[in-house]
Amino acid sequence: MKILILNGPNLNLLGKREPSIYGNISFEEYFGQLQNDFQECHLDYYQSNNEGDIIDKIHETGFDFDGIVLNAGAYTHTSIAIHDAIKAVKCPVIEVHISNIHTREEFRHKSMIAPACKGSIIGLGMDSYRLAVDYLLRNK
């Protein structure tokens, strides 16, 4: 089984950016833990601050991979283009957010990508990724 973890803007700063919200661990460190926890599948990781790169990666993997775990960052609240890219591919996409977007600023309360995703995991810290991978593995 092949799963892509795809992070959007500013998530390259995990471990440095607002640690009270996002924690003290970099995603690269956490990704190593995920690879250890899910040795039965092939996990790929990609991060970009550019909307077009995220769309290209969804197109590139969405027909060959078994699932995508997507934290679109702020594009969650603005990107109809990412929504359309998710709908265009065949593999399931799980939306994840480290923080609870519904308890933050009002502009973060609406997800433009959620209606195109299989499901959403929100506000459970870095465990959101682990839960999404686990779901994809159990629901092949």
DSSP file (Angstrom, degrees, kcal/mol; ACC not computed):
  #  RESIDUE AA STRUCTURE BP1 BP2  ACC     N-H-->O    O-->H-N    N-H-->O    O-->H-N    TCO  KAPPA ALPHA  PHI   PSI    X-CA   Y-CA   Z-CA
    1    1 A M              0   0    0      0, 0.0    41,-3.3     0, 0.0     2,-0.5   0.000 360.0 360.0 360.0 137.6    0.0    0.0    0.0
    2    2 A K  E     +a   42   0A   0     39,-0.2    64,-2.8    62,-0.1    65,-0.9  -0.965 360.0 178.7-119.1 125.8    1.3    3.5   -0.9
    3    3 A I  E     -ab  43  67A   0     39,-2.7    41,-2.5    -2,-0.5     2,-0.5  -0.990  14.9-150.6-128.9 133.7    0.2    6.6    1.0
    4    4 A L  E     -ab  44  68A   0     63,-2.2    65,-3.2    -2,-0.4     2,-0.6  -0.873   2.6-155.3-100.8 132.5    1.2   10.2    0.4
    5    5 A I  E     -ab  45  69A   0     39,-2.7    41,-2.3    -2,-0.5     2,-0.5  -0.955  18.4-170.2-103.5 121.3    1.3   12.7    3.2
    6    6 A L  E     -ab  46  70A   0     63,-3.2    65,-2.6    -2,-0.6     2,-0.4  -0.952   4.6-170.3-122.4 116.0    1.0   16.1    1.6
    7    7 A N  E     -ab  47  71A   0     39,-2.6    41,-2.0    -2,-0.5    65,-0.2  -0.863   6.8-154.7-109.8 141.4    1.5   19.3    3.7
    8    8 A G    >   -     0   0    0     63,-2.7     3,-1.4    -2,-0.4     4,-0.2   0.050  46.5 -16.4 -96.0-155.1    0.7   22.8    2.5
    9    9 A P  T 3  S+     0   0    0      0, 0.0    65,-0.3     0, 0.0    -1,-0.2  -0.101 121.8   1.7 -60.1 140.3    2.0   26.3    3.4
   10   10 A N  T >  S+     0   0    0      1,-0.1     3,-1.5    -3,-0.1     7,-0.2   0.298  93.8 109.3  72.2  -4.8    4.0   27.0    6.5
   11   11 A L  G X   +     0   0    0     -3,-1.4     3,-1.2     1,-0.3    16,-0.3   0.621  63.8  74.1 -76.8  -9.5    4.0   23.4    7.7
   12   12 A N  G 3  S+     0   0    0     -4,-0.2    -1,-0.3     1,-0.2    16,-0.1   0.621  91.0  60.5 -68.9 -12.6    7.7   23.3    6.8
   13   13 A L  G X> S+     0   0    0     -3,-1.5     4,-2.8    13,-0.1     3,-2.5   0.279  71.8 137.8 -99.1   9.8    8.1   25.4   10.0
   14   14 A L  T <4  +     0   0    0     -3,-1.2    13,-0.3     1,-0.3    14,-0.2  -0.310  69.7  31.6 -57.1 139.5    6.6   22.8   12.4
   15   15 A G  T 34 S+     0   0    0      8,-0.6    -1,-0.3     2,-0.4    11,-0.2   0.091 127.8  44.5  95.1 -20.9    8.6   22.6   15.5
   16   16 A K  T <4 S+     0   0    0     -3,-2.5     2,-0.5     9,-0.1    -2,-0.2   0.660  93.5  81.8-117.5 -38.6    9.4   26.4   15.2
   17   17 A R  S  < S-     0   0    0     -4,-2.8     5,-0.4     1,-0.2    -2,-0.4  -0.611 115.8 -33.1 -81.9 122.3    6.1   28.0   14.3
   18   18 A E    >>  -     0   0    0     -2,-0.5     4,-2.7     1,-0.2     3,-2.2   0.844  66.2-169.6  36.6  65.7    3.7   28.7   17.2
   19   19 A P  H 3> S+     0   0    0      0, 0.0     4,-1.8     0, 0.0    -1,-0.2   0.752  80.1  67.0 -59.0 -23.5    4.7   25.7   19.3
   20   20 A S  H 34 S+     0   0    0      2,-0.2    -2,-0.1     1,-0.2     4,-0.1   0.769 116.7  26.5 -67.4 -22.8    1.8   26.3   21.6
   21   21 A I  H <4 S+     0   0    0     -3,-2.2    -1,-0.2     2,-0.1    -3,-0.1   0.813 136.3  27.6-100.5 -45.3   -0.5   25.4   18.7
   22   22 A Y  H  < S-     0   0    0     -4,-2.7     3,-0.3    -5,-0.4    -2,-0.2   0.466 102.1-124.1-105.6  -4.1    1.6   23.1   16.6
   23   23 A G     <  -     0   0    0     -4,-1.8    -8,-0.6    -5,-0.4    -1,-0.3  -0.245  26.5 -79.8  89.0-178.7    4.0   21.5   19.0
   24   24 A N  S    S+     0   0    0    -10,-0.1     2,-0.4    -4,-0.1    -1,-0.2   0.333  92.5  93.7-108.3   4.0    7.8   21.3   19.2
   25   25 A I  S    S-     0   0    0     -3,-0.3    -9,-0.1    -6,-0.1     2,-0.1  -0.815  70.2-126.7-105.8 138.9    8.6   18.5   16.8
   26   26 A S     >  -     0   0    0     -2,-0.4     4,-2.1   -11,-0.2   -11,-0.2  -0.392  23.6-118.8 -73.4 158.5    9.4   19.0   13.1
   27   27 A F  H  > S+     0   0    0    -16,-0.3     4,-3.3   -13,-0.3     5,-0.2   0.864 113.9  60.0 -68.5 -32.1    7.4   17.1   10.6
   28   28 A E  H  > S+     0   0    0      2,-0.2     4,-1.6     1,-0.2    -1,-0.2   0.909 107.0  46.4 -60.5 -41.4   10.5   15.3    9.3
   29   29 A E  H  > S+     0   0    0      2,-0.2     4,-1.4     1,-0.2    -1,-0.2   0.935 114.8  46.7 -64.0 -46.2   11.0   13.9   12.9
   30   30 A Y  H  X S+     0   0    0     -4,-2.1     4,-2.3     1,-0.2    -2,-0.2   0.882 106.7  58.1 -64.5 -38.1    7.4   12.9   13.1
   31   31 A F  H  X S+     0   0    0     -4,-3.3     4,-2.7     1,-0.2    -1,-0.2   0.887 102.2  55.1 -60.5 -38.8    7.4   11.4    9.6
   32   32 A G  H  X S+     0   0    0     -4,-1.6     4,-1.8     1,-0.2    -1,-0.2   0.893 107.4  49.9 -59.4 -40.0   10.2    9.1   10.8
   33   33 A Q  H  X S+     0   0    0     -4,-1.4     4,-2.6     2,-0.2    -2,-0.2   0.913 109.9  50.7 -64.2 -42.8    8.0    7.9   13.6
   34   34 A L  H  X S+     0   0    0     -4,-2.3     4,-2.2     1,-0.2    -2,-0.2   0.923 108.4  51.5 -61.2 -44.0    5.1    7.3   11.2
   35   35 A Q  H  < S+     0   0    0     -4,-2.7    -1,-0.2     1,-0.2    -2,-0.2   0.885 111.9  47.9 -61.0 -37.5    7.4    5.2    8.9
   36   36 A N  H >< S+     0   0    0     -4,-1.8     3,-0.7    -5,-0.2    -1,-0.2   0.909 113.6  46.8 -66.7 -42.9    8.4    3.2   12.0
   37   37 A D  H 3< S+     0   0    0     -4,-2.6    -2,-0.2     1,-0.2    -1,-0.2   0.780 119.5  39.2 -71.2 -27.9    4.7    2.7   13.1
   38   38 A F  T ><  +     0   0    0     -4,-2.2     3,-1.6    -5,-0.2    -1,-0.2  -0.432  63.9 146.7-123.4  57.3    3.5    1.8    9.6
   39   39 A Q  T <   +     0   0    0     -3,-0.7    -1,-0.1     1,-0.3    -2,-0.1   0.683  64.7  72.7 -66.7 -17.7    6.2   -0.4    8.2
   40   40 A E  T 3  S+     0   0    0     -3,-0.2     2,-0.3     2,-0.0    -1,-0.3   0.537 100.6  46.2 -76.3  -5.5    3.6   -2.5    6.3
   41   41 A C  S <  S-     0   0    0     -3,-1.6     2,-0.7    -6,-0.2   -39,-0.2  -0.913  85.1-111.4-134.3 163.9    3.1    0.4    3.9
   42   42 A H  E     -a    2   0A   0    -41,-3.3   -39,-2.7    -2,-0.3     2,-0.5  -0.847  33.5-165.2 -95.4 116.6    5.1    2.8    1.8
   43   43 A L  E     -a    3   0A   0     -2,-0.7     2,-0.3   -41,-0.2   -39,-0.2  -0.893   4.7-171.4-104.7 130.4    4.8    6.3    3.0
   44   44 A D  E     -a    4   0A   0    -41,-2.5   -39,-2.7    -2,-0.5     2,-0.4  -0.860   7.0-155.0-112.1 153.8    5.9    9.3    0.9
   45   45 A Y  E     +a    5   0A   0     -2,-0.3     2,-0.3   -41,-0.2   -39,-0.2  -0.994  15.5 169.9-132.9 137.9    6.0   12.9    2.2
   46   46 A Y  E     -a    6   0A   0    -41,-2.3   -39,-2.6    -2,-0.4     2,-0.4  -0.991   6.7-174.4-145.2 138.2    5.8   16.1    0.2
   47   47 A Q  E     +a    7   0A   0     -2,-0.3     2,-0.3   -41,-0.2   -39,-0.2  -0.996   8.4 167.9-132.8 138.8    5.5   19.7    1.4
   48   48 A S        -     0   0    0    -41,-2.0   -37,-0.2    -2,-0.4    -2,-0.0  -0.994  33.5-154.0-148.1 146.5    5.0   22.9   -0.6
   49   49 A N  S    S+     0   0    0     -2,-0.3     2,-0.5   -40,-0.1   -41,-0.1   0.390  79.0  88.2 -90.7   0.4    4.1   26.5    0.1
   50   50 A N     >  -     0   0    0      1,-0.1     4,-1.7   -42,-0.1     3,-0.3  -0.886  68.4-148.6-110.9 126.9    2.7   26.8   -3.4
   51   51 A E  H  > S+     0   0    0     -2,-0.5     4,-2.3     1,-0.2     5,-0.2   0.898  98.8  53.4 -57.1 -45.1   -0.9   25.9   -4.3
   52   52 A G  H  > S+     0   0    0      1,-0.2     4,-2.7     2,-0.2    -1,-0.2   0.867 106.5  52.4 -61.1 -37.8    0.0   24.8   -7.9
   53   53 A D  H  > S+     0   0    0     -3,-0.3     4,-2.2     2,-0.2    -1,-0.2   0.884 108.8  50.6 -64.8 -38.3    2.7   22.4   -6.5
   54   54 A I  H  X S+     0   0    0     -4,-1.7     4,-2.1     2,-0.2    -2,-0.2   0.921 111.7  47.6 -65.2 -44.1    0.1   20.8   -4.2
   55   55 A I  H  X S+     0   0    0     -4,-2.3     4,-2.5     1,-0.2    -2,-0.2   0.927 111.1  51.1 -62.4 -45.7   -2.4   20.4   -7.1
   56   56 A D  H  X S+     0   0    0     -4,-2.7     4,-2.6     1,-0.2    -1,-0.2   0.892 109.6  50.4 -59.3 -39.9    0.4   18.9   -9.3
   57   57 A K  H  X S+     0   0    0     -4,-2.2     4,-2.0     2,-0.2     5,-0.3   0.880 109.1  50.9 -68.9 -37.3    1.3   16.4   -6.5
   58   58 A I  H  X S+     0   0    0     -4,-2.1     4,-2.4     2,-0.2    -2,-0.2   0.934 113.6  45.6 -62.4 -45.3   -2.4   15.4   -6.1
   59   59 A H  H  < S+     0   0    0     -4,-2.5     4,-0.3     1,-0.2    -2,-0.2   0.907 112.8  51.3 -61.9 -42.1   -2.6   14.8   -9.9
   60   60 A E  H  < S+     0   0    0     -4,-2.6    -1,-0.2    -5,-0.2    -2,-0.2   0.852 125.2  23.2 -66.0 -37.1    0.7   12.9   -9.9
   61   61 A T  H >X S+     0   0    0     -4,-2.0     4,-2.8    -5,-0.1     3,-0.7   0.630  97.8  88.7-106.3 -16.7   -0.2   10.5   -7.1
   62   62 A G  T 3< S+     0   0    0     -4,-2.4    29,-2.1    -5,-0.3    28,-0.9   0.555  96.3  38.5 -68.0  -8.9   -3.9   10.4   -7.1
   63   63 A F  T 34 S+     0   0    0     -4,-0.3    -1,-0.3    27,-0.2    -2,-0.1   0.579 124.0  36.9-111.1 -16.8   -4.2    7.6   -9.6
   64   64 A D  T <4 S+     0   0    0     -3,-0.7    -2,-0.2    -4,-0.1     2,-0.2   0.660 103.1  73.7-109.9 -23.2   -1.3    5.4   -8.5
   65   65 A F  S  < S-     0   0    0     -4,-2.8   -62,-0.2     1,-0.1     3,-0.1  -0.513  74.2-132.5 -92.0 162.7   -1.3    5.7   -4.7
   66   66 A D  S    S-     0   0    0    -64,-2.8     2,-0.3     1,-0.3   -63,-0.2   0.575  81.8 -11.5 -89.7 -11.7   -3.8    4.1   -2.3
   67   67 A G  E     -b    3   0A   0    -65,-0.9   -63,-2.2    24,-0.2     2,-0.4  -0.942  53.5-137.7-178.6 158.7   -4.5    7.3   -0.4
   68   68 A I  E     -bc   4  93A   0     24,-2.2    26,-2.8    -2,-0.3     2,-0.6  -0.998   7.0-156.8-129.3 131.7   -3.5   10.8    0.4
   69   69 A V  E     -bc   5  94A   0    -65,-3.2   -63,-3.2    -2,-0.4     2,-0.5  -0.953  25.9-167.1-104.5 115.7   -3.3   12.5    3.8
   70   70 A L  E     +bc   6  95A   0     24,-2.9    26,-2.6    -2,-0.6     2,-0.6  -0.918  28.7 176.8-119.6 120.4   -3.6   16.2    3.2
   71   71 A N  E     -b    7   0A   0    -65,-2.6   -63,-2.7    -2,-0.5   -60,-0.1  -0.911  11.6-178.6-110.6  98.3   -3.0   19.1    5.5
   72   72 A A    >   -     0   0    0     -2,-0.6     3,-1.7     1,-0.2     4,-0.2   0.395  20.1-155.8 -81.4   4.3   -3.6   22.0    3.1
   73   73 A G  G >   -     0   0    0      1,-0.3     3,-2.0   -65,-0.2     4,-0.3  -0.248  69.9 -10.3  55.4-141.2   -2.8   24.6    5.7
   74   74 A A  G >  S+     0   0    0    -65,-0.3     3,-1.4     1,-0.3     4,-0.3   0.722 127.3  73.8 -64.5 -21.5   -4.4   27.9    4.9
   75   75 A Y  G X> S+     0   0    0     -3,-1.7     4,-2.6     1,-0.3     3,-1.1   0.732  79.5  77.7 -64.0 -18.8   -5.3   26.7    1.4
   76   76 A T  G <4 S+     0   0    0     -3,-2.0    36,-3.5     1,-0.2    37,-0.7   0.872  98.6  41.4 -51.5 -38.6   -8.0   24.7    3.2
   77   77 A H  G <4 S+     0   0    0     -3,-1.4    -1,-0.2    -4,-0.3    -2,-0.2   0.450 128.1  25.6 -94.7  -2.6  -10.1   27.8    3.6
   78   78 A T  T <4 S+     0   0    0     -3,-1.1     2,-1.0    -4,-0.3    -2,-0.2   0.586  88.1 100.1-134.1 -17.8   -9.5   29.3    0.2
   79   79 A S     X  +     0   0    0     -4,-2.6     4,-1.4     1,-0.2    -1,-0.1  -0.665  20.5 161.6 -99.8 100.0   -8.7   26.8   -2.5
   80   80 A I  H  > S+     0   0    0     -2,-1.0     4,-2.7     2,-0.2    -1,-0.2   0.793  83.2  62.8 -71.2 -30.0  -11.4   25.7   -4.9
   81   81 A A  H  > S+     0   0    0      2,-0.2     4,-2.0     1,-0.2    -1,-0.2   0.895 103.7  45.5 -64.7 -40.3   -8.6   24.5   -7.1
   82   82 A I  H  > S+     0   0    0      2,-0.2     4,-2.4     1,-0.2    -1,-0.2   0.906 111.2  54.3 -68.9 -40.2   -7.4   22.0   -4.5
   83   83 A H  H  X S+     0   0    0     -4,-1.4     4,-2.0     1,-0.2    -2,-0.2   0.942 110.4  46.4 -53.2 -49.8  -11.0   20.9   -4.0
   84   84 A D  H  X S+     0   0    0     -4,-2.7     4,-1.3     1,-0.2    -1,-0.2   0.865 109.6  53.7 -64.9 -36.9  -11.3   20.2   -7.7
   85   85 A A  H  X S+     0   0    0     -4,-2.0     4,-0.8     2,-0.2    -1,-0.2   0.906 108.2  50.3 -64.1 -41.1   -8.0   18.3   -7.8
   86   86 A I  H >< S+     0   0    0     -4,-2.4     3,-0.9     1,-0.2    -2,-0.2   0.922 110.8  48.9 -62.1 -44.0   -9.1   16.0   -5.0
   87   87 A K  H 3< S+     0   0    0     -4,-2.0    -1,-0.2     1,-0.2    -2,-0.2   0.764 105.8  59.7 -67.3 -23.9  -12.4   15.3   -6.8
   88   88 A A  H 3< S+     0   0    0     -4,-1.3    -1,-0.2    -3,-0.2    -2,-0.2   0.683  95.9  71.8 -80.0 -18.4  -10.5   14.6  -10.1
   89   89 A V  S << S-     0   0    0     -3,-0.9   -26,-0.2    -4,-0.8   -30,-0.1  -0.555  72.7-136.6-101.5 164.9   -8.4   11.7   -8.7
   90   90 A K  S    S+     0   0    0    -28,-0.9   -27,-0.2    -2,-0.2    -1,-0.1   0.754  74.5  85.9 -93.1 -25.1   -9.5    8.2   -7.8
   91   91 A C  S    S-     0   0    0    -29,-2.1   -24,-0.2     1,-0.1    -2,-0.1  -0.459  86.1-101.9 -79.4 151.1   -7.7    7.6   -4.4
   92   92 A P        -     0   0    0      0, 0.0   -24,-2.2     0, 0.0     2,-0.4  -0.413  31.2-152.4 -70.5 145.3   -9.3    8.7   -1.2
   93   93 A V  E     -c   68   0A   0     23,-0.2    25,-2.6   -26,-0.2    26,-0.8  -0.980   2.6-158.7-119.9 129.3   -8.0   11.9    0.4
   94   94 A I  E     -cd  69 119A   0    -26,-2.8   -24,-2.9    -2,-0.4     2,-0.4  -0.941  13.5-141.5-107.9 122.5   -8.2   12.4    4.2
   95   95 A E  E     -cd  70 120A   0     24,-2.6    26,-2.6    -2,-0.5     2,-0.3  -0.670  24.5-175.5 -80.4 132.8   -8.1   16.1    5.3
   96   96 A V  E     - d   0 121A   0    -26,-2.6     2,-0.3    -2,-0.4    26,-0.2  -0.967  14.1-175.9-130.5 150.3   -6.1   16.6    8.5
   97   97 A H  E     - d   0 122A   0     24,-2.1    26,-1.4    -2,-0.3    27,-0.7  -0.990  20.8-149.6-141.5 136.3   -5.4   19.6   10.8
   98   98 A I  S    S+     0   0    0     -2,-0.3    27,-2.2    25,-0.2     2,-0.2   0.922  86.7  46.1 -68.8 -45.9   -3.1   19.6   13.8
   99   99 A S  S    S-     0   0    0     25,-0.1     2,-1.1    24,-0.1    24,-1.0  -0.527  99.3 -99.8 -94.2 164.0   -5.2   22.3   15.5
  100  100 A N    >   -     0   0    0     23,-0.3     3,-1.9    22,-0.2     4,-0.3  -0.743  33.0-164.1 -83.0 102.1   -8.9   22.5   15.9
  101  101 A I  G >  S+     0   0    0     -2,-1.1     3,-0.7     1,-0.3    -1,-0.2   0.716  83.7  63.9 -62.2 -20.8   -9.8   24.9   13.2
  102  102 A H  G 3  S+     0   0    0      1,-0.2    -1,-0.3     7,-0.1     7,-0.1   0.592 101.3  49.3 -81.9 -10.0  -13.2   25.4   14.7
  103  103 A T  G <  S+     0   0    0     -3,-1.9    -1,-0.2     5,-0.1    -2,-0.2   0.323 104.9  70.7-106.6   6.0  -11.8   27.0   17.9
  104  104 A R  S <  S-     0   0    0     -3,-0.7     5,-0.1     1,-0.3    -3,-0.0  -0.139 102.3 -28.8-104.7-159.0   -9.5   29.4   16.1
  105  105 A E    >   -     0   0    0      1,-0.1     3,-1.9    -2,-0.1     4,-0.3  -0.171  63.5-115.3 -55.8 148.0  -10.2   32.5   14.0
  106  106 A E  G >  S+     0   0    0      1,-0.3     3,-1.8     2,-0.2     4,-0.4   0.828 112.5  64.3 -58.4 -34.6  -13.5   32.6   12.3
  107  107 A F  G 3  S+     0   0    0      1,-0.3     3,-0.3     2,-0.1    -1,-0.3   0.706  99.4  56.1 -64.8 -16.6  -12.0   32.5    8.8
  108  108 A R  G <  S+     0   0    0     -3,-1.9    -1,-0.3     1,-0.2    -2,-0.2   0.509  84.9  84.1 -89.1  -5.0  -10.5   29.1    9.6
  109  109 A H  S <  S+     0   0    0     -3,-1.8     2,-0.5    -4,-0.3    -1,-0.2   0.762  80.5  66.2 -73.3 -24.8  -13.9   27.6   10.4
  110  110 A K        -     0   0    0     -4,-0.4     2,-0.6    -3,-0.3    -1,-0.0  -0.857  66.4-157.7-105.3 129.6  -14.9   26.7    6.8
  111  111 A S        -     0   0    0     -2,-0.5   -34,-0.2     1,-0.1   -35,-0.1  -0.909   7.8-168.5-103.8 122.9  -13.0   24.1    4.8
  112  112 A M  S    S+     0   0    0    -36,-3.5   -35,-0.2    -2,-0.6     4,-0.1   0.694  90.6  47.5 -78.1 -19.6  -13.3   24.4    1.0
  113  113 A I  S >> S+     0   0    0    -37,-0.7     3,-1.7     1,-0.1     4,-0.8   0.710  87.4  84.3 -95.2 -20.9  -11.7   21.0    0.6
  114  114 A A  G >4 S+     0   0    0      1,-0.3     3,-1.1   -38,-0.2    -1,-0.1   0.860  85.3  57.0 -53.4 -42.7  -13.7   19.0    3.1
  115  115 A P  G 34 S+     0   0    0      0, 0.0    -1,-0.3     0, 0.0    -2,-0.1   0.758 109.2  47.3 -63.6 -20.6  -16.6   18.2    0.8
  116  116 A A  G <4 S+     0   0    0     -3,-1.7   -23,-0.2    -4,-0.1    -2,-0.2   0.601 100.5  86.3 -91.5 -12.8  -14.2   16.6   -1.7
  117  117 A C  S << S-     0   0    0     -3,-1.1   -23,-0.2    -4,-0.8     3,-0.1  -0.490  80.2-127.0 -91.1 157.3  -12.4   14.5    0.9
  118  118 A K  S    S-     0   0    0    -25,-2.6     2,-0.3     1,-0.2   -24,-0.2   0.858  86.7 -33.9 -64.7 -37.2  -13.3   11.1    2.3
  119  119 A G  E     -d   94   0A   0    -26,-0.8   -24,-2.6     2,-0.0     2,-0.4  -0.972  57.8-117.6-172.1 175.6  -13.2   12.5    5.8
  120  120 A S  E     -d   95   0A   0     -2,-0.3     2,-0.5   -26,-0.2   -24,-0.2  -0.985   8.6-165.1-133.4 141.1  -11.5   15.0    8.1
  121  121 A I  E     +d   96   0A   0    -26,-2.6   -24,-2.1    -2,-0.4     2,-0.4  -0.985  25.1 177.6-125.4 117.9   -9.5   14.6   11.3
  122  122 A I  E     +d   97   0A   0     -2,-0.5   -22,-0.2   -26,-0.2   -24,-0.2  -0.968  48.2   5.8-132.6 132.4   -9.1   17.9   13.1
  123  123 A G  S    S+     0   0    0    -26,-1.4   -23,-0.3   -24,-1.0   -25,-0.2   0.597  81.1 113.0  85.0  13.4   -7.6   19.1   16.3
  124  124 A L  S >  S-     0   0    0    -27,-0.7     3,-1.0     1,-0.4   -25,-0.1   0.049  74.1-127.2-106.5  26.1   -5.8   16.0   17.5
  125  125 A G  T >   -     0   0    0    -27,-2.2     3,-1.9     1,-0.2    -1,-0.4  -0.234  69.5 -24.1  64.5-154.2   -2.3   17.3   17.1
  126  126 A M  T >> S+     0   0    0      1,-0.3     3,-1.5     2,-0.2     4,-0.9   0.742 128.1  77.8 -63.6 -22.1    0.2   15.3   15.1
  127  127 A D  H <> S+     0   0    0     -3,-1.0     4,-2.8     1,-0.3    -1,-0.3   0.727  75.2  78.2 -59.8 -19.6   -1.8   12.2   15.9
  128  128 A S  H <> S+     0   0    0     -3,-1.9     4,-1.7     1,-0.2    -1,-0.3   0.893  94.1  48.1 -55.6 -39.6   -4.2   13.4   13.2
  129  129 A Y  H <> S+     0   0    0     -3,-1.5     4,-2.6    -4,-0.3     5,-0.2   0.931 110.7  49.6 -66.3 -46.6   -1.8   12.1   10.6
  130  130 A R  H  X S+     0   0    0     -4,-0.9     4,-2.5     1,-0.2    -2,-0.2   0.906 110.8  50.0 -60.0 -43.0   -1.4    8.7   12.3
  131  131 A L  H  X S+     0   0    0     -4,-2.8     4,-2.2     2,-0.2    -1,-0.2   0.878 110.5  50.4 -64.8 -37.3   -5.2    8.3   12.6
  132  132 A A  H  X S+     0   0    0     -4,-1.7     4,-2.4    -5,-0.3    -2,-0.2   0.926 111.5  46.9 -67.3 -44.6   -5.6    9.1    8.9
  133  133 A V  H  X S+     0   0    0     -4,-2.6     4,-2.4     1,-0.2     5,-0.2   0.928 111.9  51.7 -61.7 -44.6   -3.0    6.6    7.8
  134  134 A D  H  X S+     0   0    0     -4,-2.5     4,-2.2    -5,-0.2    -1,-0.2   0.910 109.0  50.6 -59.1 -43.2   -4.5    4.0   10.1
  135  135 A Y  H  X S+     0   0    0     -4,-2.2     4,-1.4     1,-0.2    -1,-0.2   0.945 110.1  49.4 -59.5 -48.6   -7.9    4.6    8.5
  136  136 A L  H  < S+     0   0    0     -4,-2.4     3,-0.2     1,-0.2    -2,-0.2   0.894 111.5  49.4 -60.7 -40.0   -6.6    4.3    5.0
  137  137 A L  H >< S+     0   0    0     -4,-2.4     3,-0.7     1,-0.2    -1,-0.2   0.890 113.2  46.1 -66.2 -38.7   -4.8    1.0    5.9
  138  138 A R  H 3< S+     0   0    0     -4,-2.2    -1,-0.2     1,-0.2    -2,-0.2   0.669 116.3  45.7 -78.2 -16.2   -8.0   -0.5    7.5
  139  139 A N  T 3<        0   0    0     -4,-1.4    -1,-0.2    -3,-0.2    -2,-0.1  -0.282 360.0 360.0-124.2  47.2  -10.2    0.6    4.6
  140  140 A K    <         0   0    0     -3,-0.7    -1,-0.1   -73,-0.0    -3,-0.1   0.486 360.0 360.0 -60.2 360.0   -8.2   -0.5    1.6
